[in-house]
Amino acid sequence: MSTTTTDPSGTLGEALRTGRMNRRAWTVTTMLVLFQIVAFADKAVLGLVAYQAIPELGISTVQFGLIGSAFFFLYAIGSVLIGLAAGRTSIKWVIFAMGVAWAVLQFPMLFGGGAAVLLITRILLGGAEGPATAVSLSSAHSWFKPAERVLPSNLIAIGSTLGPVLAAPFLAFVISSFGWRWAFGALGILGLAWILLWWKLGADGPFAGKDGKAAAEALRHAAKDEASVGQAEGQAEASDPAAAAADERAQRYELQQRVPWRAILLSSSFLIAVFAGFTNFWTQGFLTTWSPKYLAGVVSLPPETVALFTTFPWIFGALTLLGLGFLGRTLMRRGHSVRTAIAIPFGACLTVAGLSFVLLPATSGAASVLLLTLAAGCSVIYPMAPSAMAYAVGAKQRPVLMAVLGGVASVGAIVSPTAVGLFMEGAGYRPPAPGTRDSVEMIANMTAGVNQSFVIAGALLLLAGILSLLFLNPDRTGERLQRRFAGSPDVSARTPAG
């Protein structure tokens, strides 16, 4: 496995203590943010080509929704299989292989593929992109001390929200200038450019895989050295109890032993994280497949502004993740638990999203755009769930755990696009003939169908938010599993409960 390159003139402990790895760590993190942007641009493209593609391909609304869902057919399988590979080999090369697959699979639609080709390439693309968030987070976590991981994790999550934000205006320009097929071609070219950069700049950090234990030991020695220096110089912060608590938690997170997968996957925290992720993916499925058509038909936005307005929820989600990232890092540095720093803010956002979706059918016009922005923006924060659960296991099991979580949760995105299409069709909506617009009656039917999906999404998010607030506790899960299977002593009494 490829390991990190630290300061050649010193030890790993010195590099950890002095922060000499920071430059490489943030370079890798930047590349991972771009990786997420490409991944979510791949998801968003289908919704942006909907108006042109549906009539040209000669398919119905339900069939188009099925193609939107098809992206997630192999998502879970790909997540698990590639997650297992990431737990056994270099994460750098796992990510490289995924990037190659993403780029290549875009080109068949550029060269004239029909509905069947679109269906097949979306299925294969979903299988290759399934573990994108999990492997990105695993790669970033391998470069940062535990108390520092919340911010880079949320920045990577922001990449997933920036994908549609940056893709919408860019792809709208490509579509209007060169045709809807070139939207896929442009993404393929961008993917090829990214993999060349990753081949040069990507690397695994010191907390990856089998080296995680060595890095934790180095971190422990570095913390002792730093405390000794501080005491010698009379620094008050050397005896700061918050810093001591953060250091103790950091060592505990990294020195966790392997535990049985059955115990992890059946833990209450993991099951709640999966359900919460399911609700997040449900929203993503709607946003990437039906949001542009909803804004054009139900909200009656001009076609030239639809691409702009589709970015609003993603921009709000990015700002939310940025704020929660800084909040989480501050709390973790002060010795608070993962539950306090990540799980509770995550649950609070889902609760707000649920309430907003439930209220959305009662609004129209600008108010509906505003409420959709709040509802969807607060619900596209899925990466916080695997980021929190990563603290419940050791370095070797993290990639697999996060990949399995994402794979199972992605069922929400499989169900959502098709469900919305069925709701619209059940309400009487039928797509217009090529070159024509929806009638007033069809817009009313579309509105009724989409509103049904909003109420369901809101109810699911509300339940997920409440369960997360009450019971999502990765710290307690990790401690319980270590006591039961690894013989570790109960350390909860020595660290603040948060």
Secondary structure as GFF3:
##gff-version 3
##sequence-region A 1 498
A	DSSP	alpha_helix	12	18	.	.	.	ID=ss1
A	DSSP	alpha_helix	22	48	.	.	.	ID=ss2
A	DSSP	alpha_helix	50	57	.	.	.	ID=ss3
A	DSSP	alpha_helix	61	70	.	.	.	ID=ss4
A	DSSP	alpha_helix	75	88	.	.	.	ID=ss5
A	DSSP	alpha_helix	91	104	.	.	.	ID=ss6
A	DSSP	alpha_helix	107	110	.	.	.	ID=ss7
A	DSSP	alpha_helix	115	129	.	.	.	ID=ss8
A	DSSP	alpha_helix	132	141	.	.	.	ID=ss9
A	DSSP	three_ten_helix	146	148	.	.	.	ID=ss10
A	DSSP	alpha_helix	150	178	.	.	.	ID=ss11
A	DSSP	alpha_helix	181	201	.	.	.	ID=ss12
A	DSSP	alpha_helix	211	232	.	.	.	ID=ss13
A	DSSP	three_ten_helix	236	239	.	.	.	ID=ss14
A	DSSP	alpha_helix	241	254	.	.	.	ID=ss15
A	DSSP	alpha_helix	261	265	.	.	.	ID=ss16
A	DSSP	alpha_helix	268	289	.	.	.	ID=ss17
A	DSSP	alpha_helix	291	297	.	.	.	ID=ss18
A	DSSP	alpha_helix	303	309	.	.	.	ID=ss19
A	DSSP	alpha_helix	312	333	.	.	.	ID=ss20
A	DSSP	alpha_helix	338	338	.	.	.	ID=ss21
A	DSSP	pi_helix	339	343	.	.	.	ID=ss22
A	DSSP	alpha_helix	344	359	.	.	.	ID=ss23
A	DSSP	three_ten_helix	360	362	.	.	.	ID=ss24
A	DSSP	alpha_helix	365	379	.	.	.	ID=ss25
A	DSSP	alpha_helix	384	389	.	.	.	ID=ss26
A	DSSP	three_ten_helix	390	392	.	.	.	ID=ss27
A	DSSP	alpha_helix	398	409	.	.	.	ID=ss28
A	DSSP	alpha_helix	411	426	.	.	.	ID=ss29
A	DSSP	alpha_helix	440	471	.	.	.	ID=ss30
A	DSSP	alpha_helix	474	481	.	.	.	ID=ss31
A	DSSP	pi_helix	482	486	.	.	.	ID=ss32
A	DSSP	three_ten_helix	492	494	.	.	.	ID=ss33
###
